[in-house]
Amino acid sequence: MLDYDSHPDKIYSRDLANVYVRSGAVVVSYCLLDSASGDWAHYITYYYRRDGTLAKLDSELRDLAYARVVIRTRYYGADGTLIASETRYFDIHTRRRKKPSAELRQDLALPGRAILIYERAGDLPFYELVVNR
């Protein structure tokens, strides 16, 4: 696990990342981004192919301010095109599905809540820290 605070010049955010490497290549990166106030947390998992291209992305945003959980899944082709995606909204307390409001959809574009997409493992902001260990 890398501590972003110890590498402020290399890391996009101040949060955490677990990175799994196979044969010298990043295959999975699990990231946690959260607000300084603690009112939201965003868990993002990137799955990479052997050639370093993004294959799948799973995202779960837990937002206490809006009492919601947003789960997003995206699949990508080797050329970087989006093949399929799904977004589901849930009440954070009951876990029942929720219909998204226009405000909620717009809020998902804000920093931290929007999904940061790294199409290649080498694009991850902490990549050099992992492969050069």
C-alpha positions in Angstrom: 0.0 0.0 0.0 1.4 3.4 -0.9 0.9 6.4 1.3 0.1 9.4 -0.9 1.1 11.9 1.8 4.7 10.7 1.8 5.0 11.5 -2.0 3.1 14.8 -2.5 5.0 15.6 -5.7 4.1 12.3 -7.4 0.5 11.7 -6.3 -2.7 13.1 -7.7 -4.5 12.9 -4.4 -3.7 12.5 -0.7 -5.4 9.1 -0.4 -4.6 5.4 -0.7 -3.8 2.9 -3.4 -3.2 -0.9 -3.3 -1.5 -2.1 -6.4 -1.1 -5.7 -7.6 1.8 -6.5 -9.9 2.3 -9.7 -11.9 5.6 -10.3 -13.9 6.5 -6.6 -13.4 3.2 -5.3 -14.8 0.4 -3.6 -12.9 -2.7 -5.8 -13.2 -5.0 -4.3 -10.6 -5.1 -1.0 -8.8 -7.5 -0.3 -6.0 -7.8 3.3 -5.0 -9.6 5.1 -2.2 -10.3 8.8 -2.6 -12.0 10.7 0.2 -13.0 14.2 1.2 -11.1 16.1 3.9 -14.5 16.4 5.7 -15.2 12.7 5.5 -18.6 13.2 3.9 -17.8 11.0 0.9 -15.5 8.2 -0.1 -14.8 6.9 -3.6 -13.5 3.4 -4.1 -12.2 2.7 -7.7 -10.7 -0.5 -8.9 -8.8 -0.6 -12.3 -8.2 -3.9 -14.0 -5.4 -4.0 -16.6 -4.5 -6.4 -19.4 -0.9 -7.8 -19.7 -0.2 -5.1 -22.3 -1.1 -2.4 -19.7 -4.4 -1.3 -21.3 -7.5 -0.8 -19.1 -10.0 -3.7 -19.3 -12.5 -2.9 -16.6 -13.2 -0.3 -14.0 -15.4 -0.7 -10.9 -16.3 2.4 -8.9 -18.3 2.8 -5.7 -19.0 6.3 -4.4 -20.5 6.6 -0.9 -21.8 10.0 -0.2 -23.2 10.8 3.3 -24.3 14.4 2.3 -26.7 12.9 -0.3 -27.3 9.6 1.6 -26.5 7.7 -1.6 -24.2 5.0 -3.0 -23.4 5.1 -6.7 -22.0 1.9 -8.2 -20.5 2.2 -11.7 -18.9 -0.6 -13.9 -17.2 0.0 -17.2 -15.6 -2.4 -19.7 -13.1 -1.2 -22.2 -11.7 -2.7 -25.5 -7.9 -3.0 -26.0 -8.1 0.1 -28.1 -9.5 2.1 -25.2 -13.1 2.3 -26.5 -15.9 1.9 -23.9 -17.7 -1.4 -24.6 -20.3 -1.3 -21.9 -21.2 0.6 -18.8 -23.7 0.5 -16.0 -24.5 2.9 -13.2 -26.7 2.0 -10.2 -27.9 4.3 -7.4 -28.8 3.2 -3.9 -29.9 4.8 -0.6 -26.9 4.6 1.7 -29.0 3.5 4.7 -31.4 1.0 3.2 -29.3 -0.1 0.1 -32.6 0.1 -1.9 -32.3 1.3 -5.5 -32.8 5.0 -5.9 -33.8 7.0 -9.0 -31.1 9.6 -9.7 -32.1 13.3 -9.7 -30.6 15.7 -12.2 -28.7 17.4 -9.3 -27.2 14.0 -8.3 -26.0 13.3 -11.9 -24.5 16.7 -12.2 -22.7 16.3 -8.8 -21.0 13.1 -10.1 -18.9 15.3 -12.4 -17.3 17.1 -9.4 -13.7 16.4 -8.4 -13.4 13.2 -6.4 -16.8 12.1 -7.4 -16.0 11.8 -11.1 -14.2 8.7 -12.2 -10.6 9.3 -13.0 -9.9 7.1 -16.0 -6.3 5.9 -16.6 -6.4 4.1 -19.9 -3.0 2.6 -19.4 -1.4 1.3 -16.2 1.5 3.6 -16.9 -0.8 6.6 -16.6 -1.5 5.9 -13.0 -0.1 8.8 -11.0 1.8 6.4 -8.7 3.0 4.0 -11.4 6.7 5.0 -11.2 6.6 4.4 -7.4 5.3 0.9 -7.9 7.5 -0.4 -10.8 10.7 1.2 -9.5 10.6 -0.4 -6.1 
